[in-house]
Amino acid sequence: MDVVKTKVLVLGGGPAGYVCAIRAGQLGLETVLVDSGKLGGTCLNVGCIPSKALIHSAQVFSQTLALSEQNKLGIETQAPRIDLAQTVRWKNSLVAKLNSGVAGLLKKANVSVLSGTGVLEDGKSCVVRQQSGEIMVKSEHTVIATGSEPISLPGLGFGNRILSSSDALALTAVPNSMVVVGGGYIGLELGGAFARMGTRLTIVEASERLLPHYDEQLTDPVVKHFDALGSTVMTDAKVISGQSTDDGVALKVHQESTGETADIEADYALVTVGRKALLDGWGLDALELDVERGYVAIDESGLTSMTDVWAIGDVTGEPMLAHRAMAQGEMVADNIGGAKRIFDHVSIPEICFTQPEVVQVGRPYSIADEQDDAVIVRSFPFAANGRSMTMQESDGFVRVIAASDTKLVLGLQAVGGEVSELSAAFSLALEMGATLEDIAGTIHAHPTRSEAFQESALMALQRPLHL
Ligand code: NAD
């Protein structure tokens, strides 16, 4: 078997792995990246990017559909249709463009990419099974970035009419009906897109609320949107059995609160009950790695329990977010290069790309905060923001949580159309240790929705201008 020696081996070419490899290459470290699939991992190929393309298409379609009825804007259109096969072709072309973009960036950073399955034999040896045969890569440092995979439910294994998120992104015709099992990030982002394209949606969520990760005030507008679309939302509910046939699914759903069991039939079931670290198929058994609660355990610097073996991204656990994975990847490359960086959790924005969008950064809100003298909590509604009115996006708000004594901003949240773009300002505020005065004293452009951010700080300082 041919042997290749390198300073850094990165196993997995998703956002964690490819960013780590690029940074390592930029630092002049000899780097080999191994991936069995297309570059960009779940995020680029079957996650963040394709789902946002589908969400965008669904949004434009539903807005156009709304304009085919009498509207305040005075716009007249014919009854629009959506050709999902074309949307999917467009989405695939974007993915392909970005795949080659990542390949180009790796090449520019002098990273060698091996296309094949890498299996570690120890912390410094990896057999790569390529189409052309096997090759051994010997490395001084190994970075595990193998990512995650969707969790399936017993009796509802993926295949046929039971869809994973990847399967749903490949549908070429809009289903008449769909049951989404798991009302979290993926279920509501993708389920919402299909509902806006005309699919009759039923959401089955085990918790008491949709998007239980966010507070109720943030998720209320999302729930209202699903109501407006005519979707059925079942919370506190679990699928107890399911059957997939050639032309649909039949599920039995038990609702804890009512004690009732309902039969639900649909064209498809989309199962989105979370993701788990990908621990199989890359040689974990051959290593002495600590695994905690199903994830490869790492310290603050990204180092595992083995010397010079690092881990980054989803395989290291929650939050399974591409931007956190990229930040870990960059940090670990720097550390291999001799830096002494540790991971800073102060600002990892969490965004759900539903309609409306939800964002939170830093300390999350709890209803108990309202009675807590140690913090100030204030919200500014988009209903009082001029630009929002002109965009017909008056639902939602921006909320700030700050320390009562120092006025240091602790947490920021928002719900509303396209508030994902506010996450940059929110993250910067937390990263820079902004106080309420810093935000209130920053001139925000008028007319923009970002003025609601400034106004929330002014409210917290008890001197609102526009409310
Ligand atoms: P999730 O954790 O967001 O949601 C899963 C939901 O399924 C939860 O609400 C949970 O209560 C529910 N659930 C669990 N078991 C159930 C059952 N038996 N029946 C009914 N409901 C059940 O997970 P996801 O949506 O699959 O997403 C996976 C990961 O991908 C997340 O960790 C997230 O970080 C990431 N992701 C992020 C984004 C984003 O940043 N916008 C988008 C998509 C995915």
Boltz pocket constraint, residues with backbone or C-beta under 6 A from the ligand:
constraints:
  - pocket:
      binder: B
      contacts: [[A, 153], [A, 181], [A, 182], [A, 183], [A, 184], [A, 185], [A, 186], [A, 187], [A, 189], [A, 204], [A, 205], [A, 206], [A, 207], [A, 209], [A, 210], [A, 211], [A, 212], [A, 237], [A, 238], [A, 239], [A, 272], [A, 273], [A, 274], [A, 275], [A, 318], [A, 319], [A, 320], [A, 321], [A, 350], [A, 351], [A, 352], [A, 353]]
      max_distance: 6.0
